[in-house]
Amino acid sequence: MFKSLIGDKKFYKTVLLIALPIMLQQGITSFVSLLDNIMIGQLNQEAIEGVNIANQILFIIMMALSGGLAGPGIFIAQYNGAKDDEGVRQSFRVKLIFAVTISIIGFLIIFFNDRFLASLFLDKEASIDSAVNYFKYATLTIIPICFIQVYGTSLREIGHAIFPMIAGIVAVVINITLNYLLIYGNYGFPNMGVSGASLATLIARIVEALMVITYSHIQKFNFAHHVYRDFRISRNNLINITKKGLPVLSNEILWSGANTLLVFAYSLRGGDAVVSVSITSITMNLFYVSFNALASGVAILVGSELGSNNLEGAYDNAKKLVFFSVSVCIGLSIILFFIAPYVPLLFNISVNARSMATKLLRIMSFMFPVFMYNTNNFFVLRAGGRTVLAFIFDSCFMWTISVPLALLLGYLTTLPLIYFYGIIQSLDLLKIIPGYKLFKSKIWIKNLTI
C-alpha cells in the first residue's frame, strides 16, 4: 500500500520540472508582495489596512480570472496529451474570450465603486483613502494580468513552465526596484506612498505580459501558432468547454467571495483584527506557493495521462502527487510554526496586533497539511472534468457552513478572534473523509478528448 504512494526518480523529476519553475516564480512574487507590504507598513497602520482590503477586493477578480481559465485549461492539458493541436488552439481561444470578458467586468466594477467597496470593510477615513489611492493604478493591472494568465497557464499546461518563471522574475525585479523609488520618493522620484506601490506593480505586470506573449508566438507553440488567423471554435468544443468551465468559474468567484466575507466577519473584531488577519494572509501566500505549484502538477500530469487514455496511469500519478504534496506541507508547517513570532515584528503595528498575528499563523501551521490534502482532491476532480463535484466540494461548503458560522460568531458572540479564527479554519477537517471517498471512487477518471 505504502509503496504505491512512492514514485520513481523519473516521476519526481517530471513533477519537479513542472512544479519548481512555478514554485520559484510564485515564491519570488509572494516574497516581493511580502516586502511590498513591509515597505507600505512602515508608513502607518492605516496604510496596511487600506492596501490589504484593496488587495482582498482585487483577489475576487483574480480568482474569477483563474476560474475562467481553469475550464479551458483542463482541455488544453488533455488535447495536448492527445497530440490534437487544433483542439489545443480552440481551447485557448475559449480561454481568451473568458479571460477578457471577466477582466473588463472586474475592471469596471472596481473603477466606478472603489471608495464604496473599501468602506464596506474599513471605518477610518485614512484607511479608506489608502485603499482608494492604491486602487488608482492597481485596478489597471487587471488588464496585463489577464494576458499573463492566459499565456502563462497555457505554457504550463503544455509542459513549458520555465519561461513564465523567467518573465515573473524579471517583473519582480522591476517591481521591487520601483517600490523602493516610488513609495518613499528615493533618488529624486516622486514620493507617492501607496499609489507608488500600485504603479510599480502595474509597470512590472505590463513588462511580464509583453514577455510571455512575445515568447509564445516566436516559439510557435501549438496554442499560439496561427491562433488569431482563423478565430474558429467548433460548436461542440465551445459547449463542452463551457459546460465544464462554468462550474469552475462559479466556484472561484463564490470561493473568493466567501473568503472576502470571512475577512469582513473577522474585521468586526476591530482594527487590530484586520491587521493581524492581513499579515497572516500575506505570510501564508508565501507558503501557498507549494499549493499552486503542486496543484498545477496534478492538473498537468493527471490531465495529460487522461488525454492520452492512460486511465490507470492518471490514477497512479494522482495518488503519488497527493502523498508527495502533503509530505512537503508537513515540513513547511513545522517551519511556519517556529517563524510565527518573528514575522509580525517586520510591521509597524501595535503590540496586540503582533501577538494576534503570531497566534493566527500558528493555527495555520497546524491546518496547512489539511488544506493541501483537500486542495489536491479538488484539483484531481477538476482534471477529470468533474467540475460540478469540485464546485460542491469547495464553494458550496464555504457558503453553507463556513460563511454562515463566521457571520454568526462575528455578530452574535464576543468570542476572541483567536478562537473565532481557529474554529472557522478547522472546518476544513470535515472535508477529509468525503474527499478521500471521491478520490477512491475513481469517478473523476475520464478522457474528455474522446
N, C-alpha and C positions, 0 to 999 in steps of 0.2 A: 504493500500500500504506500509506504513512505517513499520507496524507490521510484514509484510512478510520478512523484511530485518533483523529482530532481531531473533536470535536463543535462545533456552532454555539453561538451565545450562548444560545439557548433551552435547549439541552441542559445547559449548565453552570449556568444559572440554576436549572433544576429540581434538578440534583444538589446545588447549594449550599443550596437551600431545604430539602432533606431532611437533608443532612449537617451543615450548620453548627449548627442547634439542638442536634443530638445531640452534635456535637463540643464545643460550648460547655458544655453541661450536664456531659458526662462529663469534659471538661477541667478544669472547676472542681472537680468531685467528686474527680478524681485529684490535683489540686493540693492540695486540703484534706487528702486522705489522706496526701500527702507532708508537709504541715505537721503533721498529726496525729502522724506517725512522728517528725518532728523534735522535737516537744514531748515525746513519750514518750522519745525518745533522749537528752534532757537529764537524765533520771532516772538511768539507768545502762545498761550494755551488756546486762545480763540482761533488762531490760525490753524492749529492742528484739528480742532473740532470742525471748522468750516471746510477745510480741504478734504478731510476724511468722509464727511457727509456728501460732498460733491462727488467724490470717487465712488461712494456707495450707490448713488443715483446713476452714474455712468456705468457702473457694474451691471445694472439691469440691461442696458443696451448692449454691452459686450457679451453678456450671456445669451441674449436673444440672437445676436450675430453668430455666436458659437453654435447655438441650437439650429439656426437656419443652415449652417454649413455641414452639420453632422449628418443629416439625412442624405444629401448628395454624396458626402464623403464615404458613407457605407458602400455606395455603388461604385465610386471611383476605385476603392480598395479591391472590391470583388471583380469588377471588369478588368482591372489591371492584372489580377491573378489569372483571369481567363484569357489574357492577351487580346482583349477586344478594345482597340484604340478608339474606335468611333463611339463605343459605349462610354469610355472614359471622358471623351470630349463633350458628349451630350450631357453627362452628369455634371461636368464642370460648368457648362452653360446655365444649367438649372441653379447651381450653387451661386453663380454670379448674379443671376436675377434675384434670388432670395436675399443675398447679402446687400445689394444696392438698395432694394426696397426697404429692408429693415433699417439700414443706416440713415436713409432720408427721413423716415418716420421718427426715429430716435433723435436725430439732429433737430428737427422742427419742434418736437415736444420740449426738449431742454432749452432750446434757443428762446422760445417765447414764454417759458414758465420757470426760469432759473431761480428767481427770488422766492416765488411761491413754493417750489419744491424744497428749497433749503429751509424755509420757515416751518415746514411740517415737522422737522427734526430738531431745529435749533430755536432757542428763545432769546438769546442775546444778539443784539443788533450787530455787534462787532463780529461775531461768528458767522452770521448770515452774510455780512459784507465780504468776509473772506471767501465764503463759498461762491458768491457771485463773481468776485474777481478771478477766482480760479476757473470758473466756467467760461470766462471770456475767450480763452484760447483752447481750453480742454475740450469744449464741445466740437471744435473744428477737427480735433484729432480723430473723431469718428470716421471721417472720410478716408484718410490714408490707412487707418487700421482695417477698414473694410477690405481694401485690396491686399494688405499684408496677410490677412487671414485667408482670403480666397486663394491666393497663390501659395502662401506658406503651407497651409494644411494640405493642399493638393500635392505639393512636392513631397511631403512626408508620407502621404497615402500611397505614393508610387515608390517609396523607399529611398528618397533623396532628401535626407534631413540635414545634411551638412551646411548647404548654402543658407537656408533660413537662419541657422545658428550664426553664421558669419555676419549676415546682414543685421541680425539682432545685436551682436556685439558692437558693430560699428555704430548703431543707433544709440546704444548705451553709453559709449564713449562721448558721443556728441551731446547726449542728454546731460550727463554729469558735469561736463565742461561748461555748458551753457547755464546749468543750475547755479554753479559757483559764480558765474559772471553776472547773471540777471537777478537772482534772488536778493543779493546784497549790494549789487552795483560795483563789483570789483573791476579794477583796471579801466576805469572811465566809462563802463557800461551803465545804463540806467538802473537805478535801484527800484525794481518792480515788485518785490515781495512775492506773494503767492501767484500773481499774474506772470512773473518771470519764470516760475516753475512750470506753469502750464504752457508757456510759449516755447520753452526749451523742449518739452515733450513733443509739441506739435512739429517743430523743425526736425527733430530726430526721427519721428514717425514718417515724415514725408521722404526723407532720405532712404529709410528702410523699405518703404513701398516701392520706390523707383528701382532699388537694387533687385528685389525679388521678381518684379515684373520683367525687367530687362533680362535678367538671367534666364528665366523660364522660356522666353521667346528666342533668345540667342541659341540656347541649347536644344531647342525644338522638342521639348518633352511632349509626350503624347496628348496631355490635356491642353497644352498651349498651342501646338503646331496647327496652323490654319483654323484656330477656334473661332475667329471673327470673320473668316472669309465666307462661310455659309453658316449663319447662326441658326442651325436647324436642330430641333428637338422632336423626336418621334412622339406621337400621342401616347403610346404605351409606356415609353420611358418617363415622360412627364407625369403621367398618372401614378406609376409605380413609385417614383422618387417622392412625389408629393404625399402619397399615402403613407410612406414610411417616414418622410421628413417632418410632416406637420406635428405628429406627437412629440418628436424630439424638440422642435421649435417651441411648442406649447410648454413642454417640460422645462426648458431652460428659462423661459420668461416667467413661468409660475414659480420655479425654484428660486430664481434671483429675487423675484418679488417677495417671496416668503422670507428669504434672508433679510431683506430690507425691513420687513415688518418686525422681524426678531430684533434688529438693531433699534427700531422705534420702541419696542417694548422695553429693551434694556435702558434706553435713554430716559425712561420715566423715573429712573433712579438718580437722575441729576447729571451735571456736567462731568464730574469725576468718572461716572459710569461710562459716558460717551467716550471719553479719552482712553480709559482702560480697555474698553472693548475694541476701540480703533487700533491701539498698539498691539493688542492680541491678534487682530486680523492682519495687520501689516506684517508682523513676525511670522504668522502661520503661512502667509503667501510664500515666504522663502522655503518653508518645509513642504508646502503643497506642490512644489516643483516636481517632486518624485511622483505625486499623483498623476499630474498631467503627462509626464514622460512615459511612465509605465502604462497608463491608460491608453496612450497612443500606441504603445506596443501591443496591447490587447486588440485594439481596433485593426491594426495593420496585419499582425501575424495570424490572428484568428480569421479576419475578413479575407485575406489572400488565400488561405487554405480552403475556406468555404467556396470562394470563387473558382478555384481550380478543382473543386468537387472532392477534395480530400477531407471528408467529414470527420473521420476518426483523428486525423492529424490536427484538425481545428480543436477538437475536444482535448486532445493531449496537450497542445500548446496552451490552451486556456487554463488547464489545471496547474501546469508548471508556472505560468505567469502569475496566477493568483498567489501561489505559495511564495514565489520569489518576492513579489511586491510586499506582502505582509511581513516577510522576514526583514526586508530593508527598512520598513516603517518601525519595526520594534527597535532597531538600532537607533533610528532618528529620534524616537520617543525618549530614549534614555538621555540623549544629548539635550533635547529640549527641556527636560525636567531640570537638569543641572544649570543650564544657562538662564533659566527663567528669572532669577532675581536680578540679573545684570542688565538685561535688555531695557527695562524701563528707566534705568539711570541715564540712558542716552537722550532722554527727552526732558525738556524744561516744563515739568508738570508738578502738581502737588504731591506731598509725601503719601497721602491717602490713595491717590490715583496710581502711584507706583506700586504700593502694596497690593491693590486690587488687581493690577495688570499681572503681577507675579503669580498670584493665585489662579487667575484665569488661564495663564499659559500652562500651569501645572495640570489643570483639569484637561486641557487639550492634549498634553503629553500622554495621559492615560487613554484618551479616546482615539488617538491618531491611528493605531493599527486597525481599530474597528471601522473607522471611516474608510481606510484603504480597502479593506475586505469588501465592504458594501459597494464602494466605487467600482471595483473590479467586476463584481457581479453585474452591476448596471451596464458597464461597457461591453461585457460579454453578450448580454441580452441584445444590446443595440447592434453589435457587429453582425448578429444573425438576423437582423431586421425585425426583432421582437420589440419594436419601439413603443407599442401601447403598454406592454407589460412593464417596460422600463419606466414609462410615464407614471404608472400606478405605484411602482416600487419607490419612486423618487418624489415627484411633486405631490401626488395625492396624499402620501404620508405626511409631507410637510404641512399641507393645508388642512388636513383633517385632524392631525394630532399636535404637531409642534407649534404651529401658529396660534390656534385657539388656547392651548395651555399657556403659552407665553403671555398672551394678552390677559388671560385670567389672573395669572400670577402678578403681572405688571400693574393691573388696575385694582384688583380686589385684595391684595396682600401687601404687607410691608417686608416680605422676605428679603434679606440682604442679597445683593447682586451675586455674590459668590455661589450661594445655594441655588438661586434662581437660574443662573447661567449653567451650573452643573447639571441640574435637572433636565433642562432643555437639550443640552449636548448628549446626555446619556440615553436619550430616547432612541438613538441610533442602534443601541443594543437590541431593540425589538426587531430590527431588520435582519439580523444574522441568520436565524433559522429559516424564514421564508426565502431569503436569498440563496442559502445553501440548497434548499429543495428545488428551486427553479433551475439552478445550475446543474444539479444532478439529474434532473428530468430530461435534459438534452433537447427540450422543445425549441431552443434557440438555434439548433444546428440546421441551417437552411442555406442552400445556394440560390441567391437572388438573381443570378445571371441566366438561369435556365428558364 
